[in-house]
Structure formats: structure tokens, C-alpha cells
Amino acid sequence: MTALRCGDVELPNWTARARTALRLASQRTDAAVTTADLLHGVLAEGANLAVRLLPPLGDAPLGPEDALPQWSGPAVAALELAHAEAAGLGHNYVGCEHLLLGLLAEPSGRAGEFLRARGLDLASFRAAVVAALAGFAHARG
């Protein structure tokens, strides 16, 4: 698996579903990819663990963020935080569940604001990811 690049940042070990979410996010805009676009990509991919763990979010629009060339600052930060979340959990891949953790951890992005306003918080969602993955591992064993 080749490393994913976001501008000057290399993001290794992203899963096929996470790469699809990023592709879907980048297709939403001709300007900078924002955290709102990233959240849309995760939701639009539809078959990932993050979507399964999310409560219903309603239909409120996420709205635009300031456009920067190619990727907004909060979007780049969310991708880096997703990679850090995966590493912190001891995972050798980055999936949509890690991307959602990165969106929750990024303090200035619209997607994190949207998710936090609907009652999601980083610690609780991280615990849900850990429990879900432990359940998958147990079912496989």
C-alpha cells in the first residue's frame, strides 16, 4: 500500500474505505477540501466502521470553511490527527473510524463543531471504536 499524500504531508497505511472517503471529499469542491468535505466523504462511503458507530446526525448543513489551496488547514490537521489516533490505538492502518476521531479532535473545523454539537465527544467515540474493534477481533477468533 503506497503512502497517501496531502500536500507536503505523507499519510501512510490508509485503508481502501478511508481512501474512498478522501476521494469523495475531494470531489465535492473545486476549492480547498474542508473538514466538512471529509465528514461528507466518510458518510458517503457508507460501509465503514465510523458510519456504523455514529448516532443519527440529522440534516443540518455543515457549511463552508475558508478556502486555501487544495486542502484547508483544519482538514490537513484532521488527517494528521487521524493518523495519530490510529498510531495511539496501536493500529497499523488508518480507517474511516480514525478519520472521524481526527475530525472530532480538530478544534477549529466545521465538521468537529457539527459532531460535538450533536453530542459526540472524542473520548466516548474512541472508546466505541476500541470496543467495536475488540468485538470484531473476538468474533474472528
BARO-588320 format. One line per field, with one value per atom (N, C-alpha, C, O, CB): residue number from 0; residue in three letters; chain; atom name; x, z, y. Coordinates in steps of 0.001 Angstrom, whole numbers. Each point is the difference from the previous one (the first is absolute). Last residue first. Glycine has a CB too. Layout:
num <- NUM|...
residuo <- ALA|...
cadena <- A|...
atomo <- CA|...
px <- X|...
pz <- Z|...
py <- Y|...
END
This chain:
num <- 140|140|140|140|140|139|139|139|139|139|138|138|138|138|138|137|137|137|137|137|136|136|136|136|136|135|135|135|135|135|134|134|134|134|134|133|133|133|133|133|132|132|132|132|132|131|131|131|131|131|130|130|130|130|130|129|129|129|129|129|128|128|128|128|128|127|127|127|127|127|126|126|126|126|126|125|125|125|125|125|124|124|124|124|124|123|123|123|123|123|122|122|122|122|122|121|121|121|121|121|120|120|120|120|120|119|119|119|119|119|118|118|118|118|118|117|117|117|117|117|116|116|116|116|116|115|115|115|115|115|114|114|114|114|114|113|113|113|113|113|112|112|112|112|112|111|111|111|111|111|110|110|110|110|110|109|109|109|109|109|108|108|108|108|108|107|107|107|107|107|106|106|106|106|106|105|105|105|105|105|104|104|104|104|104|103|103|103|103|103|102|102|102|102|102|101|101|101|101|101|100|100|100|100|100|99|99|99|99|99|98|98|98|98|98|97|97|97|97|97|96|96|96|96|96|95|95|95|95|95|94|94|94|94|94|93|93|93|93|93|92|92|92|92|92|91|91|91|91|91|90|90|90|90|90|89|89|89|89|89|88|88|88|88|88|87|87|87|87|87|86|86|86|86|86|85|85|85|85|85|84|84|84|84|84|83|83|83|83|83|82|82|82|82|82|81|81|81|81|81|80|80|80|80|80|79|79|79|79|79|78|78|78|78|78|77|77|77|77|77|76|76|76|76|76|75|75|75|75|75|74|74|74|74|74|73|73|73|73|73|72|72|72|72|72|71|71|71|71|71|70|70|70|70|70|69|69|69|69|69|68|68|68|68|68|67|67|67|67|67|66|66|66|66|66|65|65|65|65|65|64|64|64|64|64|63|63|63|63|63|62|62|62|62|62|61|61|61|61|61|60|60|60|60|60|59|59|59|59|59|58|58|58|58|58|57|57|57|57|57|56|56|56|56|56|55|55|55|55|55|54|54|54|54|54|53|53|53|53|53|52|52|52|52|52|51|51|51|51|51|50|50|50|50|50|49|49|49|49|49|48|48|48|48|48|47|47|47|47|47|46|46|46|46|46|45|45|45|45|45|44|44|44|44|44|43|43|43|43|43|42|42|42|42|42|41|41|41|41|41|40|40|40|40|40|39|39|39|39|39|38|38|38|38|38|37|37|37|37|37|36|36|36|36|36|35|35|35|35|35|34|34|34|34|34|33|33|33|33|33|32|32|32|32|32|31|31|31|31|31|30|30|30|30|30|29|29|29|29|29|28|28|28|28|28|27|27|27|27|27|26|26|26|26|26|25|25|25|25|25|24|24|24|24|24|23|23|23|23|23|22|22|22|22|22|21|21|21|21|21|20|20|20|20|20|19|19|19|19|19|18|18|18|18|18|17|17|17|17|17|16|16|16|16|16|15|15|15|15|15|14|14|14|14|14|13|13|13|13|13|12|12|12|12|12|11|11|11|11|11|10|10|10|10|10|9|9|9|9|9|8|8|8|8|8|7|7|7|7|7|6|6|6|6|6|5|5|5|5|5|4|4|4|4|4|3|3|3|3|3|2|2|2|2|2|1|1|1|1|1|0|0|0|0|0
residuo <- GLY|GLY|GLY|GLY|GLY|ARG|ARG|ARG|ARG|ARG|ALA|ALA|ALA|ALA|ALA|HIS|HIS|HIS|HIS|HIS|ALA|ALA|ALA|ALA|ALA|PHE|PHE|PHE|PHE|PHE|GLY|GLY|GLY|GLY|GLY|ALA|ALA|ALA|ALA|ALA|LEU|LEU|LEU|LEU|LEU|ALA|ALA|ALA|ALA|ALA|ALA|ALA|ALA|ALA|ALA|VAL|VAL|VAL|VAL|VAL|VAL|VAL|VAL|VAL|VAL|ALA|ALA|ALA|ALA|ALA|ALA|ALA|ALA|ALA|ALA|ARG|ARG|ARG|ARG|ARG|PHE|PHE|PHE|PHE|PHE|SER|SER|SER|SER|SER|ALA|ALA|ALA|ALA|ALA|LEU|LEU|LEU|LEU|LEU|ASP|ASP|ASP|ASP|ASP|LEU|LEU|LEU|LEU|LEU|GLY|GLY|GLY|GLY|GLY|ARG|ARG|ARG|ARG|ARG|ALA|ALA|ALA|ALA|ALA|ARG|ARG|ARG|ARG|ARG|LEU|LEU|LEU|LEU|LEU|PHE|PHE|PHE|PHE|PHE|GLU|GLU|GLU|GLU|GLU|GLY|GLY|GLY|GLY|GLY|ALA|ALA|ALA|ALA|ALA|ARG|ARG|ARG|ARG|ARG|GLY|GLY|GLY|GLY|GLY|SER|SER|SER|SER|SER|PRO|PRO|PRO|PRO|PRO|GLU|GLU|GLU|GLU|GLU|ALA|ALA|ALA|ALA|ALA|LEU|LEU|LEU|LEU|LEU|LEU|LEU|LEU|LEU|LEU|GLY|GLY|GLY|GLY|GLY|LEU|LEU|LEU|LEU|LEU|LEU|LEU|LEU|LEU|LEU|LEU|LEU|LEU|LEU|LEU|HIS|HIS|HIS|HIS|HIS|GLU|GLU|GLU|GLU|GLU|CYS|CYS|CYS|CYS|CYS|GLY|GLY|GLY|GLY|GLY|VAL|VAL|VAL|VAL|VAL|TYR|TYR|TYR|TYR|TYR|ASN|ASN|ASN|ASN|ASN|HIS|HIS|HIS|HIS|HIS|GLY|GLY|GLY|GLY|GLY|LEU|LEU|LEU|LEU|LEU|GLY|GLY|GLY|GLY|GLY|ALA|ALA|ALA|ALA|ALA|ALA|ALA|ALA|ALA|ALA|GLU|GLU|GLU|GLU|GLU|ALA|ALA|ALA|ALA|ALA|HIS|HIS|HIS|HIS|HIS|ALA|ALA|ALA|ALA|ALA|LEU|LEU|LEU|LEU|LEU|GLU|GLU|GLU|GLU|GLU|LEU|LEU|LEU|LEU|LEU|ALA|ALA|ALA|ALA|ALA|ALA|ALA|ALA|ALA|ALA|VAL|VAL|VAL|VAL|VAL|ALA|ALA|ALA|ALA|ALA|PRO|PRO|PRO|PRO|PRO|GLY|GLY|GLY|GLY|GLY|SER|SER|SER|SER|SER|TRP|TRP|TRP|TRP|TRP|GLN|GLN|GLN|GLN|GLN|PRO|PRO|PRO|PRO|PRO|LEU|LEU|LEU|LEU|LEU|ALA|ALA|ALA|ALA|ALA|ASP|ASP|ASP|ASP|ASP|GLU|GLU|GLU|GLU|GLU|PRO|PRO|PRO|PRO|PRO|GLY|GLY|GLY|GLY|GLY|LEU|LEU|LEU|LEU|LEU|PRO|PRO|PRO|PRO|PRO|ALA|ALA|ALA|ALA|ALA|ASP|ASP|ASP|ASP|ASP|GLY|GLY|GLY|GLY|GLY|LEU|LEU|LEU|LEU|LEU|PRO|PRO|PRO|PRO|PRO|PRO|PRO|PRO|PRO|PRO|LEU|LEU|LEU|LEU|LEU|LEU|LEU|LEU|LEU|LEU|ARG|ARG|ARG|ARG|ARG|VAL|VAL|VAL|VAL|VAL|ALA|ALA|ALA|ALA|ALA|LEU|LEU|LEU|LEU|LEU|ASN|ASN|ASN|ASN|ASN|ALA|ALA|ALA|ALA|ALA|GLY|GLY|GLY|GLY|GLY|GLU|GLU|GLU|GLU|GLU|ALA|ALA|ALA|ALA|ALA|LEU|LEU|LEU|LEU|LEU|VAL|VAL|VAL|VAL|VAL|GLY|GLY|GLY|GLY|GLY|HIS|HIS|HIS|HIS|HIS|LEU|LEU|LEU|LEU|LEU|LEU|LEU|LEU|LEU|LEU|ASP|ASP|ASP|ASP|ASP|ALA|ALA|ALA|ALA|ALA|THR|THR|THR|THR|THR|THR|THR|THR|THR|THR|VAL|VAL|VAL|VAL|VAL|ALA|ALA|ALA|ALA|ALA|ALA|ALA|ALA|ALA|ALA|ASP|ASP|ASP|ASP|ASP|THR|THR|THR|THR|THR|ARG|ARG|ARG|ARG|ARG|GLN|GLN|GLN|GLN|GLN|SER|SER|SER|SER|SER|ALA|ALA|ALA|ALA|ALA|LEU|LEU|LEU|LEU|LEU|ARG|ARG|ARG|ARG|ARG|LEU|LEU|LEU|LEU|LEU|ALA|ALA|ALA|ALA|ALA|THR|THR|THR|THR|THR|ARG|ARG|ARG|ARG|ARG|ALA|ALA|ALA|ALA|ALA|ARG|ARG|ARG|ARG|ARG|ALA|ALA|ALA|ALA|ALA|THR|THR|THR|THR|THR|TRP|TRP|TRP|TRP|TRP|ASN|ASN|ASN|ASN|ASN|PRO|PRO|PRO|PRO|PRO|LEU|LEU|LEU|LEU|LEU|GLU|GLU|GLU|GLU|GLU|VAL|VAL|VAL|VAL|VAL|ASP|ASP|ASP|ASP|ASP|GLY|GLY|GLY|GLY|GLY|CYS|CYS|CYS|CYS|CYS|ARG|ARG|ARG|ARG|ARG|LEU|LEU|LEU|LEU|LEU|ALA|ALA|ALA|ALA|ALA|THR|THR|THR|THR|THR|MET|MET|MET|MET|MET
cadena <- A|A|A|A|A|A|A|A|A|A|A|A|A|A|A|A|A|A|A|A|A|A|A|A|A|A|A|A|A|A|A|A|A|A|A|A|A|A|A|A|A|A|A|A|A|A|A|A|A|A|A|A|A|A|A|A|A|A|A|A|A|A|A|A|A|A|A|A|A|A|A|A|A|A|A|A|A|A|A|A|A|A|A|A|A|A|A|A|A|A|A|A|A|A|A|A|A|A|A|A|A|A|A|A|A|A|A|A|A|A|A|A|A|A|A|A|A|A|A|A|A|A|A|A|A|A|A|A|A|A|A|A|A|A|A|A|A|A|A|A|A|A|A|A|A|A|A|A|A|A|A|A|A|A|A|A|A|A|A|A|A|A|A|A|A|A|A|A|A|A|A|A|A|A|A|A|A|A|A|A|A|A|A|A|A|A|A|A|A|A|A|A|A|A|A|A|A|A|A|A|A|A|A|A|A|A|A|A|A|A|A|A|A|A|A|A|A|A|A|A|A|A|A|A|A|A|A|A|A|A|A|A|A|A|A|A|A|A|A|A|A|A|A|A|A|A|A|A|A|A|A|A|A|A|A|A|A|A|A|A|A|A|A|A|A|A|A|A|A|A|A|A|A|A|A|A|A|A|A|A|A|A|A|A|A|A|A|A|A|A|A|A|A|A|A|A|A|A|A|A|A|A|A|A|A|A|A|A|A|A|A|A|A|A|A|A|A|A|A|A|A|A|A|A|A|A|A|A|A|A|A|A|A|A|A|A|A|A|A|A|A|A|A|A|A|A|A|A|A|A|A|A|A|A|A|A|A|A|A|A|A|A|A|A|A|A|A|A|A|A|A|A|A|A|A|A|A|A|A|A|A|A|A|A|A|A|A|A|A|A|A|A|A|A|A|A|A|A|A|A|A|A|A|A|A|A|A|A|A|A|A|A|A|A|A|A|A|A|A|A|A|A|A|A|A|A|A|A|A|A|A|A|A|A|A|A|A|A|A|A|A|A|A|A|A|A|A|A|A|A|A|A|A|A|A|A|A|A|A|A|A|A|A|A|A|A|A|A|A|A|A|A|A|A|A|A|A|A|A|A|A|A|A|A|A|A|A|A|A|A|A|A|A|A|A|A|A|A|A|A|A|A|A|A|A|A|A|A|A|A|A|A|A|A|A|A|A|A|A|A|A|A|A|A|A|A|A|A|A|A|A|A|A|A|A|A|A|A|A|A|A|A|A|A|A|A|A|A|A|A|A|A|A|A|A|A|A|A|A|A|A|A|A|A|A|A|A|A|A|A|A|A|A|A|A|A|A|A|A|A|A|A|A|A|A|A|A|A|A|A|A|A|A|A|A|A|A|A|A|A|A|A|A|A|A|A|A|A|A|A|A|A|A|A|A|A|A|A|A|A|A|A|A|A|A|A|A|A|A|A|A|A|A|A|A|A|A|A|A|A|A|A|A|A|A|A|A|A|A|A|A|A|A|A|A|A|A|A|A|A|A|A|A|A|A|A|A|A|A|A|A|A|A|A|A|A|A|A|A|A|A|A|A|A|A|A|A|A|A|A|A|A|A|A|A|A|A|A|A|A|A|A|A|A|A
atomo <- N|CA|C|O|CB|N|CA|C|O|CB|N|CA|C|O|CB|N|CA|C|O|CB|N|CA|C|O|CB|N|CA|C|O|CB|N|CA|C|O|CB|N|CA|C|O|CB|N|CA|C|O|CB|N|CA|C|O|CB|N|CA|C|O|CB|N|CA|C|O|CB|N|CA|C|O|CB|N|CA|C|O|CB|N|CA|C|O|CB|N|CA|C|O|CB|N|CA|C|O|CB|N|CA|C|O|CB|N|CA|C|O|CB|N|CA|C|O|CB|N|CA|C|O|CB|N|CA|C|O|CB|N|CA|C|O|CB|N|CA|C|O|CB|N|CA|C|O|CB|N|CA|C|O|CB|N|CA|C|O|CB|N|CA|C|O|CB|N|CA|C|O|CB|N|CA|C|O|CB|N|CA|C|O|CB|N|CA|C|O|CB|N|CA|C|O|CB|N|CA|C|O|CB|N|CA|C|O|CB|N|CA|C|O|CB|N|CA|C|O|CB|N|CA|C|O|CB|N|CA|C|O|CB|N|CA|C|O|CB|N|CA|C|O|CB|N|CA|C|O|CB|N|CA|C|O|CB|N|CA|C|O|CB|N|CA|C|O|CB|N|CA|C|O|CB|N|CA|C|O|CB|N|CA|C|O|CB|N|CA|C|O|CB|N|CA|C|O|CB|N|CA|C|O|CB|N|CA|C|O|CB|N|CA|C|O|CB|N|CA|C|O|CB|N|CA|C|O|CB|N|CA|C|O|CB|N|CA|C|O|CB|N|CA|C|O|CB|N|CA|C|O|CB|N|CA|C|O|CB|N|CA|C|O|CB|N|CA|C|O|CB|N|CA|C|O|CB|N|CA|C|O|CB|N|CA|C|O|CB|N|CA|C|O|CB|N|CA|C|O|CB|N|CA|C|O|CB|N|CA|C|O|CB|N|CA|C|O|CB|N|CA|C|O|CB|N|CA|C|O|CB|N|CA|C|O|CB|N|CA|C|O|CB|N|CA|C|O|CB|N|CA|C|O|CB|N|CA|C|O|CB|N|CA|C|O|CB|N|CA|C|O|CB|N|CA|C|O|CB|N|CA|C|O|CB|N|CA|C|O|CB|N|CA|C|O|CB|N|CA|C|O|CB|N|CA|C|O|CB|N|CA|C|O|CB|N|CA|C|O|CB|N|CA|C|O|CB|N|CA|C|O|CB|N|CA|C|O|CB|N|CA|C|O|CB|N|CA|C|O|CB|N|CA|C|O|CB|N|CA|C|O|CB|N|CA|C|O|CB|N|CA|C|O|CB|N|CA|C|O|CB|N|CA|C|O|CB|N|CA|C|O|CB|N|CA|C|O|CB|N|CA|C|O|CB|N|CA|C|O|CB|N|CA|C|O|CB|N|CA|C|O|CB|N|CA|C|O|CB|N|CA|C|O|CB|N|CA|C|O|CB|N|CA|C|O|CB|N|CA|C|O|CB|N|CA|C|O|CB|N|CA|C|O|CB|N|CA|C|O|CB|N|CA|C|O|CB|N|CA|C|O|CB|N|CA|C|O|CB|N|CA|C|O|CB|N|CA|C|O|CB|N|CA|C|O|CB|N|CA|C|O|CB|N|CA|C|O|CB|N|CA|C|O|CB|N|CA|C|O|CB|N|CA|C|O|CB|N|CA|C|O|CB|N|CA|C|O|CB|N|CA|C|O|CB|N|CA|C|O|CB|N|CA|C|O|CB|N|CA|C|O|CB|N|CA|C|O|CB|N|CA|C|O|CB|N|CA|C|O|CB|N|CA|C|O|CB|N|CA|C|O|CB|N|CA|C|O|CB|N|CA|C|O|CB|N|CA|C|O|CB|N|CA|C|O|CB|N|CA|C|O|CB|N|CA|C|O|CB|N|CA|C|O|CB
px <- -11850|785|-798|510|845|-3238|892|721|295|-2|-3050|-831|834|-381|-1407|3953|-541|-826|95|-131|1654|1115|-478|437|1148|-4676|336|1103|-60|-609|-491|-1063|261|-264|-1318|4467|203|-1057|289|723|-1474|1107|335|373|532|-4205|-455|1102|-259|-1298|2603|-933|-455|-75|-689|3485|765|-904|378|1176|-3633|846|763|31|199|-2730|-890|786|-295|-1567|4176|-374|-919|125|103|882|1195|-313|385|1123|-4808|58|1231|-65|-1143|669|-1071|53|-196|-1222|4490|259|-1056|339|762|-1623|1153|186|162|904|-5966|1244|1106|-248|-976|-4278|1155|1195|184|-1062|-3611|257|1157|243|-2591|690|-951|346|-487|80|3157|-1318|-1092|-1069|1810|3663|-63|-1344|-503|2979|-1637|-91|-137|-817|2182|-724|-1254|-194|-1073|1236|3964|-1049|-1361|-785|2119|2246|94|-1055|-613|3048|-2124|-499|51|-949|1712|1071|-1464|-560|-1013|989|5004|-732|-1500|-478|2450|1681|-537|-782|-515|2414|399|-856|-661|-1019|2468|23|416|-916|-1204|2078|-1642|1135|413|573|190|-4235|-432|1118|-266|-1323|2603|-936|-503|-147|-539|3413|765|-886|365|1306|-3730|667|827|11|66|-1990|-1031|569|-364|-1394|4591|-272|-1073|109|527|308|1072|-199|267|1309|-4546|-220|1073|-291|-784|1418|-981|-290|-292|-715|5714|-1319|-916|385|-98|5204|-876|-1305|-23|1982|2252|-766|-777|-152|-33|2607|961|-669|564|829|-2434|-461|1027|612|-3019|2123|824|-406|319|30|-1980|-773|769|-495|-1608|3964|-245|-782|145|-94|639|1258|-187|518|788|-4950|256|1259|7|-1128|127|-973|243|-1|-1692|4222|449|-941|453|596|-2277|1174|517|369|225|-4047|-495|1151|-118|-1756|2923|-555|-557|107|-644|2049|1143|-471|599|737|-4639|658|1186|188|-909|-1505|-854|624|-69|-1955|4149|159|-821|477|-68|-934|1326|223|491|408|-4789|-92|1329|28|-1778|1457|-661|-118|58|-1313|3152|836|-666|637|370|-2492|-25|902|285|-2640|3098|-550|1|982|-161|-72|-86|-647|-1028|3030|-802|332|-20|709|674|-4601|1431|344|-790|1268|-5257|689|1486|371|-2491|-1737|865|798|582|-433|-4656|1098|836|-195|221|-5586|1378|978|-381|-539|-3766|449|1461|743|-2437|-1760|1269|525|650|-153|-5840|1154|1255|-65|-1454|-2714|553|1206|861|-1666|-2334|243|603|-21|-1851|2235|-928|426|964|-1508|2594|543|-965|292|1915|-2037|-580|421|-44|-1926|5474|-1449|-575|768|-532|4332|-596|-1484|-715|2408|1231|66|-658|-280|2368|-1699|-753|-67|-972|1673|1943|-1429|-844|-1056|1594|4147|-412|-1492|-682|2965|-173|-295|-488|-890|2620|-2554|1126|-451|-1166|2496|-3705|156|1094|429|-1219|-581|-1143|198|-847|-254|2968|580|-947|-222|2576|-3389|-361|587|-614|501|1198|-1418|-403|-766|292|4864|-185|-1443|-256|2070|-838|624|-162|-292|1911|-3066|-888|570|-746|-29|3484|-1119|-986|-492|774|3238|489|-1113|-139|2407|-3185|114|477|-482|969|-589|-1379|-3|-793|-12|4881|-417|-1439|-355|1944|855|-189|-329|-185|-605|3290|-754|-41|1035|-345|-176|682|-924|-1185|2634|-2982|889|724|405|-1919|-1879|1066|1017|1043|-2637|-1928|398|1044|784|-1299|-1455|-1062|341|-889|240|3549|-895|-1100|-681|1165|2660|651|-870|175|2019|-3718|125|582|-488|786|-483|-1344|22|-703|-300|4991|-313|-1366|-156|1560|-111|781|-270|-95|1855|-3766|-586|751|-621|-108|2495|-1245|-656|-476|150|4039|414|-1223|-27|2184|-2947|424|461|-291|957|-1788|-1201|362|-692|-443|4656|-714|-1244|-291|1143|3050|-777|-682|-83|-287|5103|-1431|-725|449|-30|4615|-847|-1483|-659|2616|1668|74|-1136|-641|3092|-1304|-889|-39|-802|-597|4330|-163|-792|324|1844|-1708|-114|-199|-874|-97|1125|1342|-3|1064|-267|-5138|956|1383|466|-2219|-772|-902|892|506|-2339|2234|592|-1098|-936|3058|-1328|-876|696|625|-2710|4510|-375|-875|244|1887|-2066|807|-524|-1175|1711|-684|-853|908|856|-2739
pz <- 16171|727|315|609|329|-3002|-941|656|-638|-589|3818|-927|-994|-415|664|2713|747|-923|78|2036|-3862|235|721|-323|418|-740|-1285|179|-559|-638|4959|-347|-1314|-126|1373|67|874|-285|-1|1780|-3956|-578|853|-535|-475|2614|-1248|-613|-453|61|4254|311|-1263|-23|2047|-2549|650|287|-266|1296|-2663|-1039|582|-589|-587|4157|-864|-1097|-333|810|2328|744|-835|40|2125|-3949|14|722|-464|425|126|-1319|-102|-613|-407|4988|-127|-1345|-73|1601|-740|901|-150|-53|1657|-4120|-409|868|-532|-289|139|542|-291|-192|2011|-3308|-96|667|-98|-2041|1621|1167|-108|939|-518|-3516|26|1058|-39|-2372|1547|273|69|560|-1702|-142|1443|386|1093|-1079|-4615|748|1501|666|-2440|-1050|-346|839|565|-2901|2606|656|-193|941|-1302|-1956|1429|788|916|-1189|-4320|224|1477|526|-2822|775|63|277|688|-2275|3277|-1196|215|1100|-1774|3973|-737|-1256|-676|1552|2447|700|-858|411|1476|-2353|-614|514|-254|-1830|3250|729|-525|746|-294|-2569|1348|771|775|-769|-4233|-161|1356|213|-2451|2185|-353|-175|414|-1505|1777|1232|-253|826|-25|-4516|805|1345|497|-1626|-1661|-590|799|221|-2490|3428|448|-569|675|-524|-1552|1433|573|867|-684|-4658|169|1467|373|-2566|1393|-586|249|628|-314|-306|334|-747|-1230|1606|1610|-1131|489|1204|-2295|4001|-1086|-1288|-1084|2118|4615|-1285|-1084|-10|710|4214|-375|-1321|-251|2648|-110|300|-364|192|-576|-536|1444|438|1127|-1133|-4620|644|1510|613|-2431|-607|-372|690|563|-2786|2757|726|-293|909|-999|-2330|1389|842|860|-1097|-4203|10|1424|389|-2716|1748|-265|33|584|-1982|1700|1255|-168|914|-234|-4534|868|1343|526|-1644|-1818|-562|864|272|-2581|3466|278|-546|648|-710|-935|1416|358|733|-202|-4813|125|1448|257|-2162|1147|-639|97|319|-1897|3168|881|-610|722|243|-3716|1169|956|427|-642|-4894|1050|1152|167|-815|-4575|1257|1020|105|-602|-4285|59|1265|-109|-1285|1500|-1130|377|917|-1844|3675|-211|-1162|-329|2787|-46|-1016|-35|-38|-1310|5447|-841|-938|418|1383|-451|796|-918|-1215|2780|-1727|-506|1067|1028|-3277|3142|-406|-403|267|1241|190|652|-353|836|-856|358|-894|786|1061|-2900|3664|31|-936|16|2364|-1233|-1335|-15|-1046|294|4427|-496|-1342|-590|2916|434|95|-447|182|-541|2660|-1053|200|1113|-1321|2208|192|-1169|-763|3300|-2937|162|318|-564|-1011|521|1394|237|1146|-938|-4583|850|1448|702|-2206|-1628|-290|892|475|-2856|2600|554|-192|919|-1384|-1501|1430|607|850|-707|-5432|922|1458|315|-1983|-2805|487|1057|309|-2522|-125|507|602|781|-2422|-950|-230|548|-637|751|684|-1347|-311|-732|3|4847|-22|-1356|-66|1762|-1219|903|-69|-111|1646|-3888|-617|827|-536|-520|2833|-1075|-666|-289|-95|3516|652|-1044|109|1920|-3663|519|685|-215|509|-1767|-1137|462|-488|-1032|4718|-368|-1183|-36|876|524|902|-279|175|1570|-5935|1388|881|-494|-290|-4210|702|1463|604|-2255|-2339|1014|564|210|347|-5151|830|967|-378|182|-2683|-905|746|-548|-1398|3813|-83|-1077|-325|2737|-1086|381|-288|14|1730|-2250|-1137|292|-921|222|4024|-957|-1212|-658|1419|2553|573|-1021|-150|2435|-3409|-15|561|-498|745|5|-1399|-103|-716|-22|4969|-388|-1448|-310|1957|-51|686|-371|-217|2121|-3451|-718|623|-716|109|2792|-1251|-832|-624|643|3841|367|-1236|-129|2414|-2880|328|372|-403|1187|-1563|-1245|271|-755|-223|4566|-572|-1293|-304|2611|-312|-1|-694|-1040|1040|992|509|97|918|314|-1331|-411|555|990|-1110|-1143|923|-399|-851|1243|-1172|-397|1074|1184|-2488|-355|1096|-569|-840|2357|-3937|377|1061|409|-981|-2069|-85|300|-655|1321|175|91|17|1052|215|-2467|180|20|-799|-340|2075|-452|266|1045|-602|-1241|959|-675|-1145|2429|-2885|-67|982|369|-2779|2467|0|0|872|362
py <- -14679|-1003|-1191|-941|2688|2125|-680|-1162|-1011|3152|697|-779|-778|-1094|2782|1305|-1137|-892|-1225|2603|2667|-924|-1253|-1105|3044|1520|-614|-1035|-1095|3202|450|-940|-707|-1195|2616|1996|-1167|-1056|-1197|2666|2621|-772|-1214|-1044|3140|862|-625|-855|-1115|3042|609|-1096|-715|-1229|2476|2585|-1077|-1198|-1141|2844|2158|-613|-1183|-1080|3303|385|-781|-705|-1148|2757|1380|-1211|-888|-1223|2483|2910|-848|-1310|-1073|3115|1236|-638|-903|-1066|3037|514|-993|-708|-1214|2585|2178|-1129|-1095|-1182|2759|2534|-794|-1242|-1099|3190|-86|526|-1000|-1190|2469|213|-884|657|1213|-2213|3029|-824|-970|-758|982|3311|-1106|-1032|-1130|1500|3400|591|-1060|242|1848|-3326|298|604|-259|614|-1163|-1257|246|-636|-476|4877|-660|-1261|-213|1129|1321|786|-666|-113|2225|-3972|-279|755|-546|146|1318|-1362|-366|-582|-64|4796|16|-1395|-128|2071|-400|-403|-37|-276|-1032|2232|1151|-365|891|382|-4398|955|1074|555|-970|-4971|1264|1104|-39|-1148|-3406|564|1369|794|-3105|-287|385|703|919|-2855|173|1116|492|1203|-2113|-2924|1194|1222|1100|-2563|-2694|424|1266|913|-3315|405|646|452|1065|-2469|-1024|1310|732|1206|-2086|-3520|883|1404|995|-2961|-1330|215|928|825|-3103|809|1081|268|1136|-1745|-1590|-220|1188|987|-3446|723|1122|-217|-40|1647|-5041|523|1213|206|-2509|-651|163|483|-155|-1642|2332|-535|300|1068|-773|969|-1145|-631|-1162|761|4485|-1211|-1272|-1111|2411|2955|-47|-1221|-475|2926|-1572|-403|-136|-934|2091|496|-1398|-511|-1094|1464|4170|-830|-1476|-829|2695|1276|-84|-862|-756|3019|-1338|-873|-184|-1108|1866|2288|-1355|-996|-1077|2009|3626|-504|-1410|-818|3165|-134|-313|-560|-938|2756|-306|-1183|-416|-1186|1875|3286|-1162|-1283|-1045|2532|2626|-345|-1233|-867|3281|-652|-616|-435|-1099|2521|996|-1325|-737|-1189|2061|3631|-959|-1403|-995|2907|1507|-305|-976|-963|3213|-2520|1019|-437|-1185|1867|-2009|-524|1124|735|-3090|3523|-1455|-551|-668|648|5140|-864|-1480|-415|2264|1106|122|-914|-885|1435|1693|-792|349|1174|-1295|257|823|-891|-1001|2760|-3852|531|876|-20|-2002|309|95|463|561|-74|-3496|1325|34|-945|1886|-4460|285|1382|627|-3056|697|144|335|620|127|-3718|1351|89|-879|1185|-4144|515|1395|649|-2038|-3062|1015|532|-488|1094|-4232|1348|1085|1182|-2177|-4375|842|1454|525|-2095|-1686|123|793|585|-686|-2916|1328|-80|-828|1734|-4695|433|1350|354|-1645|-739|-938|474|-279|-1586|4243|196|-895|418|186|-1124|1300|230|455|456|-4731|-139|1314|-1|-1800|1061|-38|-69|239|1045|-786|-1368|-128|-1111|316|5111|-740|-1373|-434|1670|3012|-1329|-1053|-1030|1956|3592|-448|-1373|-776|3164|-211|-375|-567|-962|2739|-140|-1151|-492|-1199|2070|3071|-1163|-1261|-1069|2595|2635|-456|-1252|-936|3307|-287|-670|-514|-1123|2589|1102|-1283|-780|-1204|2209|3372|-913|-1375|-1023|2970|1409|-340|-965|-941|3185|-404|-1077|-412|-1166|2013|1177|432|-1199|-1112|3374|-893|-1041|410|283|-2132|5519|-797|-1055|260|1683|-403|809|-926|-1099|3136|-3517|420|853|356|-431|-4030|1399|223|-892|1145|-4564|940|1450|851|-2448|-2365|203|1009|450|-2770|815|903|275|1026|-1882|-2204|1348|964|1120|-2108|-3556|590|1422|879|-3175|-127|281|664|990|-2949|437|1172|392|1187|-1845|-3273|1160|1274|1040|-2518|-2564|325|1222|881|-3305|714|646|379|1060|-2368|-1172|1348|771|1189|-2016|-3695|780|1440|935|-3039|-939|284|845|927|-3083|2675|-1105|439|1190|-2137|2901|284|-1137|-481|2971|-1653|-1086|313|-489|-218|4869|-1407|-858|355|-79|4984|-698|-1474|-383|2484|2898|-1396|-719|83|-53|5392|-958|-1400|-214|1990|2514|-434|-1085|-465|2721|-1882|1093|-532|-933|2609|-5226|1147|1227|388|-1682|-4370|1329|1041|-52|-675|-4966|1071|1322|179|-1560|-3550|1042|1047|383|-768|-4813|1204|1043|11|-492|-5061|1167|1242|144|-1395
END
